[in-house]
Amino acid sequence: MRISARAHPNIALVKYWGKRDSERNLPAVGSISITLGDLWTDMQLEAGTDADELKVNGEPRDDLLPRIARCLDRVLGEGRQSFSISSESNFPVAAGLASSASSFAATVVAAAGVSGREFDTDELANLAGRASGSAARSLYEGFVELENTDDRVAVRSIRDTQSWPLSVVVAITSAAPKSVGSGEAMEISRRTSPFYARWVDEQEEDLARARAAIAERDFMTLADTAEHNCLKMHSVMWSSRPPMVYWNAATLDCMRVVRELRADGVSAFFTIDAGPQVKAVCLPDEIDRVRDALSQVDGVEHIMTSGLGAGAHLVG
Ligand code: PMV
């Protein structure tokens, strides 16, 4: 038996940083993201091996296997059969590009396909979220909000892809894997950053502004809210002990270029996750201008573009 699922990475416009329950991997704050349609991870499960094995883009990756295997256990139970697991992505993994989100979202959908059982999307989102908080959002299309409830997350699409088609230009400034993984880094921030409590307190305000801006298709309010929220999250990282600085010189230059474009009347804003890549969100007719400007920045190695896209689904 062979089953494949595809999931797209998502990028948060109002971000998740910190956990309220690390055992169950429940986030300390809600978040709002967009799902990126042109970037993808395909996860294929093939039964019939004696033990689980994992290949990522054709290379054996025993180091990544335990997290994927645990994610499969959560969907299929610990007595499940073993799989030859193969993951292919069309973007660099582990470089702050949410490859864990698309990988775990695709994993739970493929595992649900193997089980033959009916899972609702909310249940799959919670199972993916146990592996990676942001993965819960990749189950859904377009603009997605994740809310904390008592003991789980509630995730839903708050606007579809067609009704406000935004574009994203990703400037890759280093494809090297990140030094500290986001799970560990969040815990360090929660324990040590003097700004952490304030970050959590202010999140509701940012979520409300972003939610309203998305409902009204108010690009400038979304731009202002997303950049502010991103810089606050990085301030928490910078003020942690040890500090976590994911940026490089090109990251800063890209931020400046995006702000200059906006001052020039271009509808574009930046956001940055736990890595040095800059994601510029813009209106679709500005994409050439944003891509051209970012590709001229020293240190930008590669540019990718994407529109918004669908939630995780079975393929083939
Ligand atoms: O889901 P994780 O553990 O990879 O954490 C994601 C954290 C950020 O990407 C920095 C923010 C977010 O909300 O996606």
py3Dmol code that shows the C-alpha trace and the ligand (Angstrom):
import py3Dmol

protein = """\
ATOM      1  CA  MET A   1       0.000   0.000   0.000  1.00  0.00           C
ATOM      2  CA  ARG A   2       1.312   3.426  -0.936  1.00  0.00           C
ATOM      3  CA  ILE A   3      -0.321   6.749   0.010  1.00  0.00           C
ATOM      4  CA  SER A   4       0.850  10.317  -0.610  1.00  0.00           C
ATOM      5  CA  ALA A   5      -0.274  13.633   0.776  1.00  0.00           C
ATOM      6  CA  ARG A   6       0.734  17.149  -0.134  1.00  0.00           C
ATOM      7  CA  ALA A   7       0.878  20.106   2.240  1.00  0.00           C
ATOM      8  CA  HIS A   8       2.017  23.664   1.723  1.00  0.00           C
ATOM      9  CA  PRO A   9       4.086  25.634   4.186  1.00  0.00           C
ATOM     10  CA  ASN A  10       2.473  28.611   5.834  1.00  0.00           C
ATOM     11  CA  ILE A  11       3.929  31.841   7.094  1.00  0.00           C
ATOM     12  CA  ALA A  12       2.525  33.598  10.110  1.00  0.00           C
ATOM     13  CA  LEU A  13       1.565  37.271   9.846  1.00  0.00           C
ATOM     14  CA  VAL A  14       0.770  37.306  13.567  1.00  0.00           C
ATOM     15  CA  LYS A  15       3.216  34.857  15.009  1.00  0.00           C
ATOM     16  CA  TYR A  16       3.398  32.033  17.486  1.00  0.00           C
ATOM     17  CA  TRP A  17       6.403  32.123  19.809  1.00  0.00           C
ATOM     18  CA  GLY A  18       6.259  30.290  23.140  1.00  0.00           C
ATOM     19  CA  LYS A  19       4.294  27.383  24.526  1.00  0.00           C
ATOM     20  CA  ARG A  20       1.790  27.285  27.383  1.00  0.00           C
ATOM     21  CA  ASP A  21       2.114  23.501  27.637  1.00  0.00           C
ATOM     22  CA  SER A  22       5.304  21.992  26.269  1.00  0.00           C
ATOM     23  CA  GLU A  23       4.194  18.416  27.020  1.00  0.00           C
ATOM     24  CA  ARG A  24       1.252  18.757  24.626  1.00  0.00           C
ATOM     25  CA  ASN A  25       2.983  21.394  22.498  1.00  0.00           C
ATOM     26  CA  LEU A  26       0.178  23.921  22.980  1.00  0.00           C
ATOM     27  CA  PRO A  27       1.083  27.463  21.920  1.00  0.00           C
ATOM     28  CA  ALA A  28       1.017  30.340  24.404  1.00  0.00           C
ATOM     29  CA  VAL A  29      -0.592  32.661  21.859  1.00  0.00           C
ATOM     30  CA  GLY A  30      -2.952  32.489  18.897  1.00  0.00           C
ATOM     31  CA  SER A  31      -1.622  33.185  15.410  1.00  0.00           C
ATOM     32  CA  ILE A  32      -2.725  34.108  11.896  1.00  0.00           C
ATOM     33  CA  SER A  33      -0.981  32.754   8.806  1.00  0.00           C
ATOM     34  CA  ILE A  34      -1.207  32.448   5.056  1.00  0.00           C
ATOM     35  CA  THR A  35      -0.780  29.121   3.289  1.00  0.00           C
ATOM     36  CA  LEU A  36       1.669  29.259   0.354  1.00  0.00           C
ATOM     37  CA  GLY A  37       0.302  27.447  -2.690  1.00  0.00           C
ATOM     38  CA  ASP A  38       3.415  27.191  -4.864  1.00  0.00           C
ATOM     39  CA  LEU A  39       5.718  25.647  -2.255  1.00  0.00           C
ATOM     40  CA  TRP A  40       4.974  22.107  -1.152  1.00  0.00           C
ATOM     41  CA  THR A  41       6.045  18.996   0.670  1.00  0.00           C
ATOM     42  CA  ASP A  42       4.860  15.590  -0.544  1.00  0.00           C
ATOM     43  CA  MET A  43       4.930  12.836   2.041  1.00  0.00           C
ATOM     44  CA  GLN A  44       4.632   9.267   0.831  1.00  0.00           C
ATOM     45  CA  LEU A  45       4.021   6.285   3.101  1.00  0.00           C
ATOM     46  CA  GLU A  46       4.661   2.809   1.774  1.00  0.00           C
ATOM     47  CA  ALA A  47       3.863  -0.201   3.955  1.00  0.00           C
ATOM     48  CA  GLY A  48       5.810  -3.447   3.919  1.00  0.00           C
ATOM     49  CA  THR A  49       9.153  -2.648   5.600  1.00  0.00           C
ATOM     50  CA  ASP A  50      10.410  -4.280   8.823  1.00  0.00           C
ATOM     51  CA  ALA A  51      11.175  -0.936  10.456  1.00  0.00           C
ATOM     52  CA  ASP A  52      10.436   2.692   9.652  1.00  0.00           C
ATOM     53  CA  GLU A  53      12.867   4.361   7.286  1.00  0.00           C
ATOM     54  CA  LEU A  54      12.876   7.959   6.080  1.00  0.00           C
ATOM     55  CA  LYS A  55      14.278   9.666   3.019  1.00  0.00           C
ATOM     56  CA  VAL A  56      14.085  13.441   2.600  1.00  0.00           C
ATOM     57  CA  ASN A  57      14.627  14.575  -0.973  1.00  0.00           C
ATOM     58  CA  GLY A  58      16.158  11.178  -1.737  1.00  0.00           C
ATOM     59  CA  GLU A  59      18.647  11.157   1.189  1.00  0.00           C
ATOM     60  CA  PRO A  60      18.288   8.833   4.203  1.00  0.00           C
ATOM     61  CA  ARG A  61      17.569  11.038   7.278  1.00  0.00           C
ATOM     62  CA  ASP A  62      17.612   8.893  10.424  1.00  0.00           C
ATOM     63  CA  ASP A  63      18.002  12.071  12.472  1.00  0.00           C
ATOM     64  CA  LEU A  64      14.557  13.312  11.433  1.00  0.00           C
ATOM     65  CA  LEU A  65      12.843   9.928  11.710  1.00  0.00           C
ATOM     66  CA  PRO A  66      11.887   9.907  15.431  1.00  0.00           C
ATOM     67  CA  ARG A  67       9.678  13.031  15.167  1.00  0.00           C
ATOM     68  CA  ILE A  68       7.926  11.762  12.048  1.00  0.00           C
ATOM     69  CA  ALA A  69       7.503   8.285  13.587  1.00  0.00           C
ATOM     70  CA  ARG A  70       5.928   9.799  16.729  1.00  0.00           C
ATOM     71  CA  CYS A  71       3.580  11.813  14.559  1.00  0.00           C
ATOM     72  CA  LEU A  72       2.529   8.606  12.750  1.00  0.00           C
ATOM     73  CA  ASP A  73       2.016   6.891  16.141  1.00  0.00           C
ATOM     74  CA  ARG A  74      -0.372   9.651  17.201  1.00  0.00           C
ATOM     75  CA  VAL A  75      -2.582   9.108  14.164  1.00  0.00           C
ATOM     76  CA  LEU A  76      -2.285   5.324  13.773  1.00  0.00           C
ATOM     77  CA  GLY A  77      -1.479   4.123  17.300  1.00  0.00           C
ATOM     78  CA  GLU A  78       1.809   2.754  18.596  1.00  0.00           C
ATOM     79  CA  GLY A  79       1.122  -0.785  17.354  1.00  0.00           C
ATOM     80  CA  ARG A  80       0.994   0.461  13.755  1.00  0.00           C
ATOM     81  CA  GLN A  81       2.810  -1.122  10.811  1.00  0.00           C
ATOM     82  CA  SER A  82       6.190   0.222   9.669  1.00  0.00           C
ATOM     83  CA  PHE A  83       6.622   2.425   6.653  1.00  0.00           C
ATOM     84  CA  SER A  84       9.135   3.478   4.117  1.00  0.00           C
ATOM     85  CA  ILE A  85       8.577   7.228   4.346  1.00  0.00           C
ATOM     86  CA  SER A  86       9.657   9.551   1.643  1.00  0.00           C
ATOM     87  CA  SER A  87       9.421  13.318   1.764  1.00  0.00           C
ATOM     88  CA  GLU A  88      10.052  15.660  -1.151  1.00  0.00           C
ATOM     89  CA  SER A  89       9.932  19.451  -0.915  1.00  0.00           C
ATOM     90  CA  ASN A  90      10.474  22.064  -3.584  1.00  0.00           C
ATOM     91  CA  PHE A  91      12.152  24.491  -1.132  1.00  0.00           C
ATOM     92  CA  PRO A  92      15.069  24.262   1.366  1.00  0.00           C
ATOM     93  CA  VAL A  93      14.190  22.394   4.568  1.00  0.00           C
ATOM     94  CA  ALA A  94      15.017  23.587   8.112  1.00  0.00           C
ATOM     95  CA  ALA A  95      15.985  27.122   7.165  1.00  0.00           C
ATOM     96  CA  GLY A  96      13.127  29.096   8.667  1.00  0.00           C
ATOM     97  CA  LEU A  97      10.803  28.318   5.808  1.00  0.00           C
ATOM     98  CA  ALA A  98       8.240  26.320   7.754  1.00  0.00           C
ATOM     99  CA  SER A  99       9.266  22.985   6.277  1.00  0.00           C
ATOM    100  CA  SER A 100       8.212  21.356   9.548  1.00  0.00           C
ATOM    101  CA  ALA A 101       4.704  22.779   9.070  1.00  0.00           C
ATOM    102  CA  SER A 102       4.248  21.288   5.612  1.00  0.00           C
ATOM    103  CA  SER A 103       6.006  18.024   6.576  1.00  0.00           C
ATOM    104  CA  PHE A 104       3.874  17.268   9.614  1.00  0.00           C
ATOM    105  CA  ALA A 105       0.635  18.449   7.982  1.00  0.00           C
ATOM    106  CA  ALA A 106       1.337  16.106   5.048  1.00  0.00           C
ATOM    107  CA  THR A 107       2.290  13.304   7.464  1.00  0.00           C
ATOM    108  CA  VAL A 108      -1.003  13.370   9.379  1.00  0.00           C
ATOM    109  CA  VAL A 109      -3.062  13.520   6.177  1.00  0.00           C
ATOM    110  CA  ALA A 110      -1.134  10.582   4.653  1.00  0.00           C
ATOM    111  CA  ALA A 111      -1.441   8.594   7.900  1.00  0.00           C
ATOM    112  CA  ALA A 112      -5.180   9.293   8.053  1.00  0.00           C
ATOM    113  CA  GLY A 113      -5.369   8.008   4.466  1.00  0.00           C
ATOM    114  CA  VAL A 114      -3.612   4.787   5.498  1.00  0.00           C
ATOM    115  CA  SER A 115      -5.924   4.300   8.486  1.00  0.00           C
ATOM    116  CA  GLY A 116      -9.059   4.247   6.356  1.00  0.00           C
ATOM    117  CA  ARG A 117     -10.774   6.061   9.237  1.00  0.00           C
ATOM    118  CA  GLU A 118     -12.630   9.368   8.817  1.00  0.00           C
ATOM    119  CA  PHE A 119     -10.788  12.178  10.612  1.00  0.00           C
ATOM    120  CA  ASP A 120     -12.143  15.692  10.625  1.00  0.00           C
ATOM    121  CA  THR A 121      -9.714  18.449   9.724  1.00  0.00           C
ATOM    122  CA  ASP A 122      -9.801  19.866  13.248  1.00  0.00           C
ATOM    123  CA  GLU A 123      -8.640  16.548  14.665  1.00  0.00           C
ATOM    124  CA  LEU A 124      -5.825  16.321  12.100  1.00  0.00           C
ATOM    125  CA  ALA A 125      -4.805  19.916  12.828  1.00  0.00           C
ATOM    126  CA  ASN A 126      -4.481  19.071  16.524  1.00  0.00           C
ATOM    127  CA  LEU A 127      -2.459  15.942  15.736  1.00  0.00           C
ATOM    128  CA  ALA A 128      -0.127  17.892  13.430  1.00  0.00           C
ATOM    129  CA  GLY A 129       0.135  20.631  16.065  1.00  0.00           C
ATOM    130  CA  ARG A 130       1.483  18.156  18.597  1.00  0.00           C
ATOM    131  CA  ALA A 131       4.523  17.717  16.336  1.00  0.00           C
ATOM    132  CA  SER A 132       4.940  21.355  15.288  1.00  0.00           C
ATOM    133  CA  GLY A 133       2.660  24.175  16.440  1.00  0.00           C
ATOM    134  CA  SER A 134       2.620  25.888  13.068  1.00  0.00           C
ATOM    135  CA  ALA A 135       1.788  22.613  11.244  1.00  0.00           C
ATOM    136  CA  ALA A 136      -1.796  22.814  12.528  1.00  0.00           C
ATOM    137  CA  ARG A 137      -2.304  25.848  10.236  1.00  0.00           C
ATOM    138  CA  SER A 138      -1.130  24.042   7.064  1.00  0.00           C
ATOM    139  CA  LEU A 139      -4.258  21.871   7.150  1.00  0.00           C
ATOM    140  CA  TYR A 140      -6.243  24.908   5.966  1.00  0.00           C
ATOM    141  CA  GLU A 141      -6.343  27.147   2.915  1.00  0.00           C
ATOM    142  CA  GLY A 142      -5.742  30.848   2.391  1.00  0.00           C
ATOM    143  CA  PHE A 143      -5.763  32.985   5.550  1.00  0.00           C
ATOM    144  CA  VAL A 144      -5.805  30.836   8.669  1.00  0.00           C
ATOM    145  CA  GLU A 145      -6.341  31.628  12.336  1.00  0.00           C
ATOM    146  CA  LEU A 146      -5.255  29.391  15.183  1.00  0.00           C
ATOM    147  CA  GLU A 147      -6.929  30.029  18.531  1.00  0.00           C
ATOM    148  CA  ASN A 148      -6.109  28.533  21.876  1.00  0.00           C
ATOM    149  CA  THR A 149      -8.989  26.829  23.605  1.00  0.00           C
ATOM    150  CA  ASP A 150      -8.869  24.981  26.946  1.00  0.00           C
ATOM    151  CA  ASP A 151      -6.823  21.978  26.044  1.00  0.00           C
ATOM    152  CA  ARG A 152      -6.464  22.063  22.278  1.00  0.00           C
ATOM    153  CA  VAL A 153      -6.202  24.454  19.374  1.00  0.00           C
ATOM    154  CA  ALA A 154      -9.075  25.576  17.171  1.00  0.00           C
ATOM    155  CA  VAL A 155      -7.949  26.326  13.635  1.00  0.00           C
ATOM    156  CA  ARG A 156     -10.004  27.657  10.742  1.00  0.00           C
ATOM    157  CA  SER A 157      -9.651  29.410   7.436  1.00  0.00           C
ATOM    158  CA  ILE A 158     -10.810  33.024   7.874  1.00  0.00           C
ATOM    159  CA  ARG A 159     -10.577  33.999   4.199  1.00  0.00           C
ATOM    160  CA  ASP A 160     -10.172  31.902   1.079  1.00  0.00           C
ATOM    161  CA  THR A 161      -7.449  32.119  -1.523  1.00  0.00           C
ATOM    162  CA  GLN A 162      -9.526  33.629  -4.341  1.00  0.00           C
ATOM    163  CA  SER A 163     -11.208  36.466  -2.486  1.00  0.00           C
ATOM    164  CA  TRP A 164      -7.917  38.212  -1.592  1.00  0.00           C
ATOM    165  CA  PRO A 165      -5.085  36.752  -3.664  1.00  0.00           C
ATOM    166  CA  LEU A 166      -1.844  37.992  -2.131  1.00  0.00           C
ATOM    167  CA  SER A 167       1.628  37.062  -3.394  1.00  0.00           C
ATOM    168  CA  VAL A 168       4.747  36.234  -1.434  1.00  0.00           C
ATOM    169  CA  VAL A 169       8.365  36.758  -2.507  1.00  0.00           C
ATOM    170  CA  VAL A 170      10.803  34.726  -0.423  1.00  0.00           C
ATOM    171  CA  ALA A 171      14.393  35.987  -0.392  1.00  0.00           C
ATOM    172  CA  ILE A 172      16.728  33.164   0.650  1.00  0.00           C
ATOM    173  CA  THR A 173      19.776  34.706   2.286  1.00  0.00           C
ATOM    174  CA  SER A 174      21.225  31.419   3.563  1.00  0.00           C
ATOM    175  CA  ALA A 175      20.015  27.894   2.948  1.00  0.00           C
ATOM    176  CA  ALA A 176      22.035  26.502   5.878  1.00  0.00           C
ATOM    177  CA  PRO A 177      20.004  24.723   8.579  1.00  0.00           C
ATOM    178  CA  LYS A 178      19.262  26.954  11.579  1.00  0.00           C
ATOM    179  CA  SER A 179      21.455  26.819  14.670  1.00  0.00           C
ATOM    180  CA  VAL A 180      18.689  26.481  17.301  1.00  0.00           C
ATOM    181  CA  GLY A 181      15.412  24.769  16.448  1.00  0.00           C
ATOM    182  CA  SER A 182      12.269  26.790  17.130  1.00  0.00           C
ATOM    183  CA  GLY A 183      10.910  24.454  19.855  1.00  0.00           C
ATOM    184  CA  GLU A 184      14.027  24.780  21.996  1.00  0.00           C
ATOM    185  CA  ALA A 185      14.394  28.490  21.202  1.00  0.00           C
ATOM    186  CA  MET A 186      10.828  29.233  22.348  1.00  0.00           C
ATOM    187  CA  GLU A 187      11.448  27.575  25.681  1.00  0.00           C
ATOM    188  CA  ILE A 188      14.599  29.639  26.173  1.00  0.00           C
ATOM    189  CA  SER A 189      12.600  32.800  25.422  1.00  0.00           C
ATOM    190  CA  ARG A 190       9.791  31.878  27.811  1.00  0.00           C
ATOM    191  CA  ARG A 191      12.255  31.258  30.616  1.00  0.00           C
ATOM    192  CA  THR A 192      14.640  34.145  30.066  1.00  0.00           C
ATOM    193  CA  SER A 193      13.373  37.062  27.985  1.00  0.00           C
ATOM    194  CA  PRO A 194      12.227  40.068  30.033  1.00  0.00           C
ATOM    195  CA  PHE A 195       9.889  40.922  27.129  1.00  0.00           C
ATOM    196  CA  TYR A 196       8.174  37.534  26.934  1.00  0.00           C
ATOM    197  CA  ALA A 197       5.193  38.284  29.225  1.00  0.00           C
ATOM    198  CA  ARG A 198       4.494  41.538  27.398  1.00  0.00           C
ATOM    199  CA  TRP A 199       4.675  39.737  24.045  1.00  0.00           C
ATOM    200  CA  VAL A 200       2.008  37.274  25.201  1.00  0.00           C
ATOM    201  CA  ASP A 201      -0.178  40.074  26.676  1.00  0.00           C
ATOM    202  CA  GLU A 202      -0.201  42.113  23.484  1.00  0.00           C
ATOM    203  CA  GLN A 203      -0.958  39.271  21.112  1.00  0.00           C
ATOM    204  CA  GLU A 204      -4.766  39.556  21.317  1.00  0.00           C
ATOM    205  CA  GLU A 205      -4.541  43.164  20.143  1.00  0.00           C
ATOM    206  CA  ASP A 206      -2.403  42.220  17.119  1.00  0.00           C
ATOM    207  CA  LEU A 207      -4.688  39.304  16.278  1.00  0.00           C
ATOM    208  CA  ALA A 208      -7.785  41.536  16.387  1.00  0.00           C
ATOM    209  CA  ARG A 209      -6.179  44.141  14.118  1.00  0.00           C
ATOM    210  CA  ALA A 210      -4.975  41.547  11.619  1.00  0.00           C
ATOM    211  CA  ARG A 211      -8.319  39.717  11.624  1.00  0.00           C
ATOM    212  CA  ALA A 212     -10.185  42.956  10.893  1.00  0.00           C
ATOM    213  CA  ALA A 213      -7.652  43.987   8.222  1.00  0.00           C
ATOM    214  CA  ILE A 214      -8.059  40.625   6.477  1.00  0.00           C
ATOM    215  CA  ALA A 215     -11.871  40.852   6.670  1.00  0.00           C
ATOM    216  CA  GLU A 216     -11.725  44.337   5.105  1.00  0.00           C
ATOM    217  CA  ARG A 217      -8.834  43.582   2.722  1.00  0.00           C
ATOM    218  CA  ASP A 218      -7.032  46.522   4.289  1.00  0.00           C
ATOM    219  CA  PHE A 219      -3.475  45.883   3.090  1.00  0.00           C
ATOM    220  CA  MET A 220      -1.794  48.780   4.885  1.00  0.00           C
ATOM    221  CA  THR A 221      -3.208  47.892   8.306  1.00  0.00           C
ATOM    222  CA  LEU A 222      -2.197  44.273   7.765  1.00  0.00           C
ATOM    223  CA  ALA A 223       1.297  45.442   6.711  1.00  0.00           C
ATOM    224  CA  ASP A 224       1.724  47.608   9.788  1.00  0.00           C
ATOM    225  CA  THR A 225       0.408  44.919  12.162  1.00  0.00           C
ATOM    226  CA  ALA A 226       2.459  42.085  10.651  1.00  0.00           C
ATOM    227  CA  GLU A 227       5.776  43.984  10.647  1.00  0.00           C
ATOM    228  CA  HIS A 228       5.215  45.176  14.208  1.00  0.00           C
ATOM    229  CA  ASN A 229       4.338  41.671  15.396  1.00  0.00           C
ATOM    230  CA  CYS A 230       7.351  40.153  13.622  1.00  0.00           C
ATOM    231  CA  LEU A 231       9.769  42.680  15.104  1.00  0.00           C
ATOM    232  CA  LYS A 232       8.299  42.139  18.574  1.00  0.00           C
ATOM    233  CA  MET A 233       8.848  38.378  18.248  1.00  0.00           C
ATOM    234  CA  HIS A 234      12.459  38.954  17.191  1.00  0.00           C
ATOM    235  CA  SER A 235      12.937  41.372  20.113  1.00  0.00           C
ATOM    236  CA  VAL A 236      11.904  38.530  22.419  1.00  0.00           C
ATOM    237  CA  MET A 237      14.437  36.248  20.703  1.00  0.00           C
ATOM    238  CA  TRP A 238      17.218  38.858  20.887  1.00  0.00           C
ATOM    239  CA  SER A 239      16.548  39.544  24.560  1.00  0.00           C
ATOM    240  CA  SER A 240      16.677  35.846  25.517  1.00  0.00           C
ATOM    241  CA  ARG A 241      19.682  34.267  27.234  1.00  0.00           C
ATOM    242  CA  PRO A 242      21.470  33.033  25.234  1.00  0.00           C
ATOM    243  CA  PRO A 243      20.248  35.492  22.597  1.00  0.00           C
ATOM    244  CA  MET A 244      18.858  34.060  19.393  1.00  0.00           C
ATOM    245  CA  VAL A 245      19.661  36.188  16.398  1.00  0.00           C
ATOM    246  CA  TYR A 246      18.569  34.470  13.210  1.00  0.00           C
ATOM    247  CA  TRP A 247      19.242  37.409  10.887  1.00  0.00           C
ATOM    248  CA  ASN A 248      22.275  38.168   8.761  1.00  0.00           C
ATOM    249  CA  ALA A 249      23.303  41.360   6.975  1.00  0.00           C
ATOM    250  CA  ALA A 250      21.230  40.507   3.902  1.00  0.00           C
ATOM    251  CA  THR A 251      18.153  39.969   6.088  1.00  0.00           C
ATOM    252  CA  LEU A 252      18.437  43.559   7.323  1.00  0.00           C
ATOM    253  CA  ASP A 253      19.024  44.884   3.816  1.00  0.00           C
ATOM    254  CA  CYS A 254      15.942  43.084   2.521  1.00  0.00           C
ATOM    255  CA  MET A 255      13.853  44.612   5.310  1.00  0.00           C
ATOM    256  CA  ARG A 256      15.099  48.062   4.347  1.00  0.00           C
ATOM    257  CA  VAL A 257      14.339  47.469   0.670  1.00  0.00           C
ATOM    258  CA  VAL A 258      10.772  46.367   1.437  1.00  0.00           C
ATOM    259  CA  ARG A 259      10.187  49.444   3.605  1.00  0.00           C
ATOM    260  CA  GLU A 260      11.598  51.692   0.861  1.00  0.00           C
ATOM    261  CA  LEU A 261       9.289  50.081  -1.681  1.00  0.00           C
ATOM    262  CA  ARG A 262       6.351  50.759   0.622  1.00  0.00           C
ATOM    263  CA  ALA A 263       7.402  54.378   1.065  1.00  0.00           C
ATOM    264  CA  ASP A 264       7.363  54.524  -2.749  1.00  0.00           C
ATOM    265  CA  GLY A 265       3.742  53.410  -2.812  1.00  0.00           C
ATOM    266  CA  VAL A 266       4.283  49.680  -3.403  1.00  0.00           C
ATOM    267  CA  SER A 267       1.906  47.483  -1.380  1.00  0.00           C
ATOM    268  CA  ALA A 268       4.444  45.197   0.277  1.00  0.00           C
ATOM    269  CA  PHE A 269       5.536  44.252   3.791  1.00  0.00           C
ATOM    270  CA  PHE A 270       8.070  41.848   5.258  1.00  0.00           C
ATOM    271  CA  THR A 271       7.924  39.070   7.766  1.00  0.00           C
ATOM    272  CA  ILE A 272      10.721  36.831   9.109  1.00  0.00           C
ATOM    273  CA  ASP A 273      10.551  33.589  11.094  1.00  0.00           C
ATOM    274  CA  ALA A 274      13.199  31.581  12.953  1.00  0.00           C
ATOM    275  CA  GLY A 275      15.705  31.911  10.141  1.00  0.00           C
ATOM    276  CA  PRO A 276      17.396  34.558   7.991  1.00  0.00           C
ATOM    277  CA  GLN A 277      14.976  34.471   5.037  1.00  0.00           C
ATOM    278  CA  VAL A 278      12.784  37.479   4.331  1.00  0.00           C
ATOM    279  CA  LYS A 279       9.256  36.902   3.121  1.00  0.00           C
ATOM    280  CA  ALA A 280       7.749  39.912   1.392  1.00  0.00           C
ATOM    281  CA  VAL A 281       3.960  39.810   1.120  1.00  0.00           C
ATOM    282  CA  CYS A 282       2.541  41.967  -1.670  1.00  0.00           C
ATOM    283  CA  LEU A 283      -0.401  42.496  -3.967  1.00  0.00           C
ATOM    284  CA  PRO A 284      -0.076  40.248  -7.067  1.00  0.00           C
ATOM    285  CA  ASP A 285       0.533  43.110  -9.513  1.00  0.00           C
ATOM    286  CA  GLU A 286       3.543  44.281  -7.462  1.00  0.00           C
ATOM    287  CA  ILE A 287       5.318  40.931  -7.536  1.00  0.00           C
ATOM    288  CA  ASP A 288       7.789  41.783 -10.332  1.00  0.00           C
ATOM    289  CA  ARG A 289       8.845  44.985  -8.646  1.00  0.00           C
ATOM    290  CA  VAL A 290       9.330  43.307  -5.276  1.00  0.00           C
ATOM    291  CA  ARG A 291      11.219  40.340  -6.778  1.00  0.00           C
ATOM    292  CA  ASP A 292      13.504  42.601  -8.831  1.00  0.00           C
ATOM    293  CA  ALA A 293      14.311  44.804  -5.844  1.00  0.00           C
ATOM    294  CA  LEU A 294      15.059  41.881  -3.515  1.00  0.00           C
ATOM    295  CA  SER A 295      17.123  39.984  -6.087  1.00  0.00           C
ATOM    296  CA  GLN A 296      19.515  42.950  -6.259  1.00  0.00           C
ATOM    297  CA  VAL A 297      20.283  42.837  -2.531  1.00  0.00           C
ATOM    298  CA  ASP A 298      23.832  41.624  -1.781  1.00  0.00           C
ATOM    299  CA  GLY A 299      23.710  38.215  -0.115  1.00  0.00           C
ATOM    300  CA  VAL A 300      20.357  37.146  -1.543  1.00  0.00           C
ATOM    301  CA  GLU A 301      21.124  33.690  -2.903  1.00  0.00           C
ATOM    302  CA  HIS A 302      17.832  32.746  -4.376  1.00  0.00           C
ATOM    303  CA  ILE A 303      14.273  34.062  -4.749  1.00  0.00           C
ATOM    304  CA  MET A 304      11.069  32.056  -4.697  1.00  0.00           C
ATOM    305  CA  THR A 305       7.572  33.339  -5.273  1.00  0.00           C
ATOM    306  CA  SER A 306       4.217  31.954  -4.317  1.00  0.00           C
ATOM    307  CA  GLY A 307       0.555  32.723  -4.283  1.00  0.00           C
ATOM    308  CA  LEU A 308      -1.801  31.526  -1.585  1.00  0.00           C
ATOM    309  CA  GLY A 309      -2.942  27.929  -1.628  1.00  0.00           C
ATOM    310  CA  ALA A 310      -4.947  25.002  -0.382  1.00  0.00           C
ATOM    311  CA  GLY A 311      -4.901  23.022   2.830  1.00  0.00           C
ATOM    312  CA  ALA A 312      -3.159  19.652   3.101  1.00  0.00           C
ATOM    313  CA  HIS A 313      -4.723  16.894   1.005  1.00  0.00           C
ATOM    314  CA  LEU A 314      -4.172  13.387  -0.324  1.00  0.00           C
ATOM    315  CA  VAL A 315      -2.641  13.127  -3.807  1.00  0.00           C
ATOM    316  CA  GLY A 316      -2.392  10.484  -6.479  1.00  0.00           C
TER     317      GLY A 316
END
"""
ligand_1 = """\
14
PMV
O 5.830 25.320 14.595
P 7.221 25.626 14.953
O 7.631 24.937 16.210
O 8.167 25.377 13.837
O 7.309 27.193 15.299
C 7.034 28.205 14.373
C 7.480 29.514 14.871
C 7.499 30.659 13.865
O 7.626 30.179 12.554
C 8.692 31.534 14.171
C 6.253 31.530 13.990
C 4.984 30.942 13.432
O 3.907 31.271 13.965
O 5.035 30.203 12.426
"""
view = py3Dmol.view(width=600, height=400)
view.addModel(protein, "pdb")
view.setStyle({"model": 0}, {"cartoon": {"style": "trace"}})
view.addModel(ligand_1, "xyz")
view.setStyle({"model": 1}, {"stick": {}})
view.zoomTo()
view.show()
